């Protein structure tokens, strides 16, 4: 309805290859002692942009942006005429506070500028909402509570792991950038969010609802009505793969028993020992908690943790932790022989839902052209595996996958001096292009920058379980 037809036009600003290459490191360190690692850089408010947009930035990953977005090559060179027929966009939430906190945190986390809302409305038989008082949370930590005064929980005004004000502002910008590309330029996101043409989904975590509010406000700054966002039951939610799956869980446990993973753990021992002694004495604070603590601090402008003014975590130790986390994501989702099977059991049901929705659009069974999923790194990483991502660092805040659906028609030889594509069987045929962090995905499965819809469905459907209940069982 809003799609624009593109013929031969002048190219947009080319992808910044040097910046984009940082998303695809040729070598993920085999030892997590990576010297020269660039620590995340953030602030309390919106995350500063990289000088060259499109590079890896853990605190706010790149996404489709008007300065770097290019049309598919087949349309740019005049081989086909085409219009965008649909967009499915899957993203991680924006930057947040930490999941893990420890006793006697040396900073006071401040979330006073972000007001989290949660209240109910009464919908009557006519569909009208009878307005309730819009109540919001206000977090406080009275010293009279012995658990607070003893340092059992950190002081401050945050309900961990809520979004921070900077995460909300990153969401605003994320939405504005999506509008510039897919609304104003491509015409696939409608100017008014009609429920006939948009479909929204999130996980059961508050983080994704808070992110959605920011991103959608960036998309539609003048919209004043509520918007429904779909959510599955927490016990079986396919975002987050909350459904029970013994085989999936066993694959993850078995990976951590492999020699290469044990070697990785051994490499991390001196790093953890240093951090334990420097910050916590003889604490048993776990490796993944360090990574969580460091990213939430650095992305939101807080310093690395200190036990006192002279005993603080070093930047080198933090770099080694982040580097080690990169290795773990790479090993689990790319290098491990069971990576594809693990991803299939973890995110395959969600992939199947998305494929079904794409089919509905192609076969005119639905008028929805724009679908947006708000999820987590534990969803984006395995989904990238199902799409054949060649290599991976840990997916940062706001990491995203865009599945673009294109409707094209062939161009006669006398209409273009360019060499046309192989003959298209139907007058109109659908193609798919997949973007990872705003750039065409580099996939080991083939050319996902421009692939026939049916071929793409056949390829991606291999990651969809046929009978998830049976396939999740472990043979004794």
C-alpha positions in Angstrom: 0.0 0.0 0.0 2.8 2.4 0.8 5.5 0.6 -1.2 7.5 2.6 -3.7 8.6 1.2 -7.1 12.4 1.5 -7.7 14.0 1.4 -11.2 17.5 2.5 -12.1 18.5 5.2 -9.7 21.8 6.7 -8.5 23.4 4.6 -5.7 23.0 5.6 -2.1 26.1 6.1 0.1 28.0 2.9 0.0 28.4 0.7 3.0 31.4 1.6 5.1 33.3 -1.7 4.6 35.9 -0.8 7.2 33.3 -0.2 9.8 31.1 -3.1 8.8 34.1 -5.5 9.0 34.3 -5.0 12.7 31.0 -7.0 12.9 32.8 -10.0 11.3 36.1 -10.4 12.9 38.3 -12.8 10.9 39.6 -14.3 14.1 37.8 -14.6 17.4 40.5 -15.0 20.0 41.2 -18.6 21.1 42.6 -17.2 24.3 40.6 -14.6 26.2 43.7 -12.4 26.8 43.0 -10.1 23.9 45.2 -7.0 24.1 44.0 -3.8 22.5 40.3 -4.7 23.0 38.1 -1.6 22.8 36.0 -1.5 25.9 32.4 -0.4 25.5 32.0 3.4 25.8 28.7 4.8 26.9 27.1 7.5 29.0 24.1 8.0 31.2 22.1 9.3 28.3 22.0 8.2 24.6 25.0 6.2 23.5 27.5 8.2 21.4 27.7 7.2 17.8 30.8 5.8 16.2 32.6 8.2 13.9 32.1 5.7 11.1 28.6 4.5 11.5 28.1 0.7 11.1 30.9 -0.5 13.3 30.6 -2.9 16.3 29.5 -0.9 19.3 28.4 -3.2 22.2 26.4 -0.4 23.9 24.3 0.3 20.9 24.7 -1.9 17.8 24.3 -0.3 14.4 21.0 -0.8 12.6 19.5 0.3 9.2 20.5 4.0 8.8 19.7 6.5 6.1 23.3 7.4 5.6 24.4 3.8 4.9 21.3 2.0 3.6 21.6 0.7 0.0 19.0 -0.8 -2.2 19.6 -4.3 -3.4 22.1 -4.5 -6.2 19.6 -6.1 -8.6 17.4 -3.0 -8.3 20.3 -0.5 -8.4 21.7 -2.0 -11.6 18.3 -2.1 -13.3 18.1 -5.9 -13.6 14.6 -5.7 -12.1 12.0 -3.3 -11.0 10.9 -3.8 -7.5 9.1 -2.6 -4.4 9.4 -3.6 -0.8 6.4 -5.8 0.1 7.1 -6.5 3.8 9.6 -6.1 6.6 10.2 -8.3 9.6 12.5 -6.7 12.1 13.9 -8.6 15.2 16.0 -6.7 17.7 17.5 -7.0 21.2 16.4 -4.6 23.8 18.5 -1.4 24.3 21.1 -0.9 27.1 20.1 -1.7 30.6 21.1 -2.1 34.2 22.7 -5.4 35.2 21.0 -8.7 35.9 23.6 -9.5 38.6 24.4 -7.3 41.5 26.7 -7.9 44.4 26.8 -6.8 48.0 28.2 -3.4 48.8 28.1 -2.0 45.2 30.4 1.0 45.2 28.0 3.1 43.0 24.4 4.2 43.3 22.5 3.2 40.2 20.2 6.1 39.2 17.0 5.4 37.2 15.1 8.4 38.4 14.7 9.8 34.9 13.0 6.7 33.6 9.4 6.1 34.8 8.2 2.5 34.4 4.5 2.1 34.0 2.3 -1.0 34.6 -1.4 -0.7 35.1 -4.6 -2.2 33.9 -7.6 -0.9 31.9 -11.2 -2.1 31.8 -12.3 -2.8 28.2 -16.1 -2.7 28.0 -18.3 -4.6 25.5 -18.0 -1.8 22.9 -14.2 -2.1 23.0 -13.7 1.2 24.8 -11.2 1.6 27.5 -12.3 3.0 30.8 -9.3 4.9 31.9 -7.5 3.8 35.1 -5.1 6.0 36.9 -1.8 5.4 35.1 0.4 4.4 38.1 4.1 4.0 37.8 6.8 2.4 39.9 9.1 4.4 42.2 12.0 2.4 43.6 13.4 3.4 46.9 15.8 1.7 49.4 15.1 2.7 53.0 18.0 2.2 55.4 15.6 0.8 57.9 15.5 -2.4 55.9 18.3 -4.5 57.3 19.0 -6.2 54.0 19.6 -2.8 52.4 21.7 -1.4 55.1 23.9 -4.5 55.2 24.7 -4.1 51.5 22.6 -7.1 50.4 21.2 -5.1 47.5 22.6 -2.0 45.9 21.4 1.5 46.7 19.7 3.5 44.1 16.5 4.0 42.2 16.7 1.0 39.7 14.7 -2.2 39.6 17.3 -4.5 38.1 17.6 -5.3 35.2 15.4 -2.5 34.0 16.2 -0.3 31.0 18.2 2.9 31.8 17.3 6.4 30.6 20.1 6.0 28.1 18.6 2.8 26.8 15.2 4.5 26.3 16.9 7.4 24.5 18.7 4.9 22.3 15.3 3.4 21.6 14.0 6.8 20.4 16.9 7.1 18.0 16.6 3.5 16.8 13.0 4.2 15.9 13.8 7.5 14.2 16.4 5.8 12.1 14.1 3.0 11.1 11.5 5.5 10.1 14.0 7.4 7.9 14.8 4.2 6.1 11.7 2.1 6.0 9.1 4.8 6.5 10.2 7.9 4.6 12.5 6.3 2.1 11.0 2.8 1.4 7.4 3.5 2.4 6.8 0.1 4.1 6.3 1.4 7.6 3.0 3.3 7.6 2.8 6.9 8.8 -0.1 6.0 11.1 0.3 2.7 13.0 -2.8 1.0 11.7 -3.3 -2.5 13.2 -4.3 -3.7 9.8 -0.8 -3.2 8.6 1.5 -3.6 11.6 2.1 -6.4 14.1 4.2 -6.1 17.3 5.6 -8.8 19.6 7.8 -8.8 22.7 9.1 -11.3 25.3 7.6 -11.6 28.8 10.4 -9.4 30.3 9.8 -5.7 31.2 13.0 -4.8 29.3 11.5 -5.5 26.0 8.3 -3.6 26.8 10.3 -0.6 27.9 12.4 -0.8 24.7 9.3 -1.1 22.5 7.9 2.1 24.0 11.0 4.0 23.0 11.5 2.6 19.6 7.8 3.0 18.6 7.8 6.6 19.9 10.8 7.2 17.6 8.8 5.7 14.7 5.5 7.6 15.4 6.3 10.7 17.4 2.8 12.1 17.1 0.8 8.9 17.8 -1.3 9.3 21.0 -3.2 6.1 21.2 -2.2 2.8 22.8 -0.7 0.0 20.7 -1.1 -3.7 21.5 2.1 -5.7 21.6 1.7 -9.5 21.4 3.1 -11.6 24.1 3.0 -15.4 24.7 2.6 -17.2 28.0 5.8 -17.1 29.9 5.9 -20.9 30.4 6.0 -21.6 26.6 7.2 -18.3 25.1 9.1 -18.9 21.9 11.0 -15.7 22.5 13.5 -16.7 25.1 12.8 -20.4 24.4 11.1 -20.8 27.8 9.4 -24.0 26.7 11.0 -27.2 28.2 13.6 -28.9 26.0 15.9 -31.5 27.6 18.0 -32.0 24.5 18.6 -28.3 24.0 19.7 -28.0 27.6 21.9 -31.1 27.4 23.7 -29.7 24.3 24.7 -26.6 26.2 25.9 -28.6 29.2 27.9 -31.0 27.0 29.6 -28.1 25.2 30.9 -26.8 28.5 32.4 -30.2 29.2 34.5 -30.3 26.0 38.2 -30.0 26.1 38.2 -26.6 24.3 35.8 -25.1 26.7 37.7 -26.5 29.7 40.9 -24.9 28.3 39.0 -21.6 28.0 37.9 -21.8 31.6 41.5 -22.5 32.6 42.7 -19.4 30.7 40.2 -17.3 32.6 41.3 -18.5 36.1 44.0 -15.8 36.6 41.7 -13.1 35.3 39.0 -14.1 37.8 41.5 -14.5 40.6 42.7 -10.9 40.0 39.2 -9.5 40.0 38.2 -11.5 43.1 41.2 -10.3 45.1 41.0 -6.7 43.8 37.3 -6.1 44.2 35.8 -8.7 46.4 38.5 -10.4 48.4 38.0 -14.2 48.1 34.6 -13.9 46.4 33.2 -16.7 44.2 31.6 -14.1 41.8 31.2 -16.0 38.6 32.6 -15.1 35.1 29.3 -14.3 33.4 28.4 -12.0 36.2 31.6 -10.0 35.7 30.7 -9.5 32.0 27.2 -8.4 33.0 28.5 -6.0 35.6 31.1 -4.4 33.3 28.7 -3.9 30.4 26.0 -2.3 32.5 28.5 0.1 34.1 30.5 1.1 31.0 27.5 1.5 28.7 25.7 3.8 31.2 28.7 5.9 32.1 29.7 4.3 35.4 33.3 3.3 36.3 34.5 -0.2 36.7 33.9 -1.6 40.2 36.2 -0.8 43.1 36.5 -2.3 46.6 38.0 1.0 47.7 39.7 4.1 46.2 42.9 2.2 45.4 41.6 -1.3 44.6 39.6 -1.3 41.4 39.0 -3.7 38.4 41.5 -2.8 35.7 40.6 -2.0 32.1 42.8 -4.9 31.0 40.9 -7.3 33.1 37.6 -6.0 31.8 39.0 -6.4 28.2 39.9 -10.0 28.9 36.4 -10.7 30.2 34.7 -9.1 27.2 37.1 -11.0 24.9 36.3 -14.2 26.6 32.6 -13.6 26.2 33.2 -13.0 22.5 34.9 -16.4 22.4 32.0 -18.1 24.1 29.4 -16.7 21.7 31.5 -17.7 18.8 32.1 -21.2 20.1 28.5 -21.8 21.1 26.8 -20.4 18.0 29.3 -20.8 15.2 32.2 -23.1 15.8 30.7 -26.0 17.8 29.7 -29.0 15.7 26.3 -28.9 17.4 25.7 -25.2 17.0 23.1 -25.6 14.3 21.2 -28.2 16.2 21.3 -26.2 19.4 20.0 -23.1 17.6 17.3 -25.1 15.9 16.0 -26.3 19.3 16.4 -22.9 20.9 14.9 -20.6 18.3 13.4 -22.9 15.6 9.8 -22.4 16.8 10.2 -18.6 16.5 11.7 -19.0 13.1 8.7 -21.1 12.1 6.3 -18.4 13.3 8.1 -15.8 11.2 8.2 -17.9 8.1 4.4 -18.5 8.4 3.9 -14.7 8.7 6.0 -14.1 5.6 3.9 -16.6 3.6 0.7 -14.8 4.7 2.0 -11.6 3.2 3.3 -13.2 0.0 0.1 -15.1 -0.6 -2.2 -12.2 0.3 -3.6 -13.9 3.4 -2.7 -10.9 5.6 -2.5 -7.1 5.1 0.3 -6.8 7.6 3.5 -5.5 6.0 5.5 -4.5 9.0 6.3 -6.8 11.9 8.6 -5.9 14.8 9.9 -8.3 17.5 11.5 -7.1 20.7 13.7 -9.9 22.1 17.1 -10.7 23.7 20.6 -11.7 22.7 19.7 -15.3 23.5 17.2 -15.0 20.6 19.2 -13.0 18.1 22.4 -15.1 18.4 20.8 -18.5 17.6 18.6 -16.9 14.9 21.8 -15.6 13.3 23.1 -19.2 13.4 20.0 -20.4 11.6 20.8 -17.8 8.9 24.4 -19.0 8.5 26.2 -16.0 10.1 29.9 -16.6 9.4 31.3 -15.4 12.6 30.1 -13.7 15.8 31.1 -11.5 18.6 28.7 -11.2 21.5 25.6 -9.4 20.1 25.4 -6.0 21.7 22.5 -3.9 22.8 19.9 -3.3 20.1 21.5 -5.9 17.8 19.0 -6.6 14.9 18.0 -8.7 12.0 15.9 -7.3 9.2 14.2 -9.7 6.8 13.2 -7.6 3.8 10.5 -8.9 1.4 10.7 -7.6 -2.1 8.2 -7.9 -5.0 9.9 -7.6 -8.3 9.3 -7.9 -12.1 11.8 -8.5 -14.9 13.1 -5.6 -17.1 13.1 -6.1 -20.8 16.5 -6.1 -22.5 15.7 -3.0 -24.4 14.7 -1.1 -21.2 18.1 -1.5 -19.5 21.6 -1.8 -20.6 22.3 -4.0 -17.6 22.4 -7.7 -17.9 19.0 -8.9 -16.5 18.6 -11.6 -14.0 17.6 -15.1 -15.1 14.0 -15.1 -16.4 11.4 -14.7 -13.7 8.7 -17.4 -14.0 5.9 -15.2 -12.9 5.3 -11.6 -13.9 5.7 -10.7 -10.2 7.9 -12.7 -7.9 9.1 -12.2 -4.4 12.7 -12.0 -3.2 14.2 -11.7 0.3 17.2 -9.8 1.6 18.5 -10.3 5.1 20.4 -7.6 7.0 22.5 -8.1 10.2 23.1 -5.0 12.2 22.0 -2.9 9.2 24.3 -4.4 6.6 23.7 -7.3 4.2 24.4 -10.5 6.2 27.5 -12.5 5.3 26.1 -16.0 5.4 27.8 -19.3 4.8 24.5 -20.7 3.6 24.6 -18.7 0.4 23.7 -15.3 -1.0 21.0 -14.0 1.4 21.5 -10.5 0.0 19.1 -11.4 -2.8 17.4 -14.8 -2.8 14.1 -16.0 -4.2 11.4 -16.2 -1.6 10.7 -19.9 -2.0 14.4 -20.8 -1.9 14.8 -18.7 1.2 11.8 -20.4 2.9 13.2 -23.9 2.0 16.6 -22.9 3.4 15.4 -21.3 6.6 12.8 -24.0 7.2 15.6 -26.5 7.9 15.9 -24.8 11.3 12.3 -25.4 12.2 11.6 -28.5 14.3 9.0 -30.8 12.9 7.9 -32.2 16.3 9.6 -30.1 19.0 8.2 -32.2 21.8 9.7 -35.4 20.5 12.9 -33.8 19.3 13.6 -32.4 22.7 13.6 -35.8 24.3 17.0 -37.3 25.3 17.5 -40.9 24.5 18.9 -42.6 27.5 
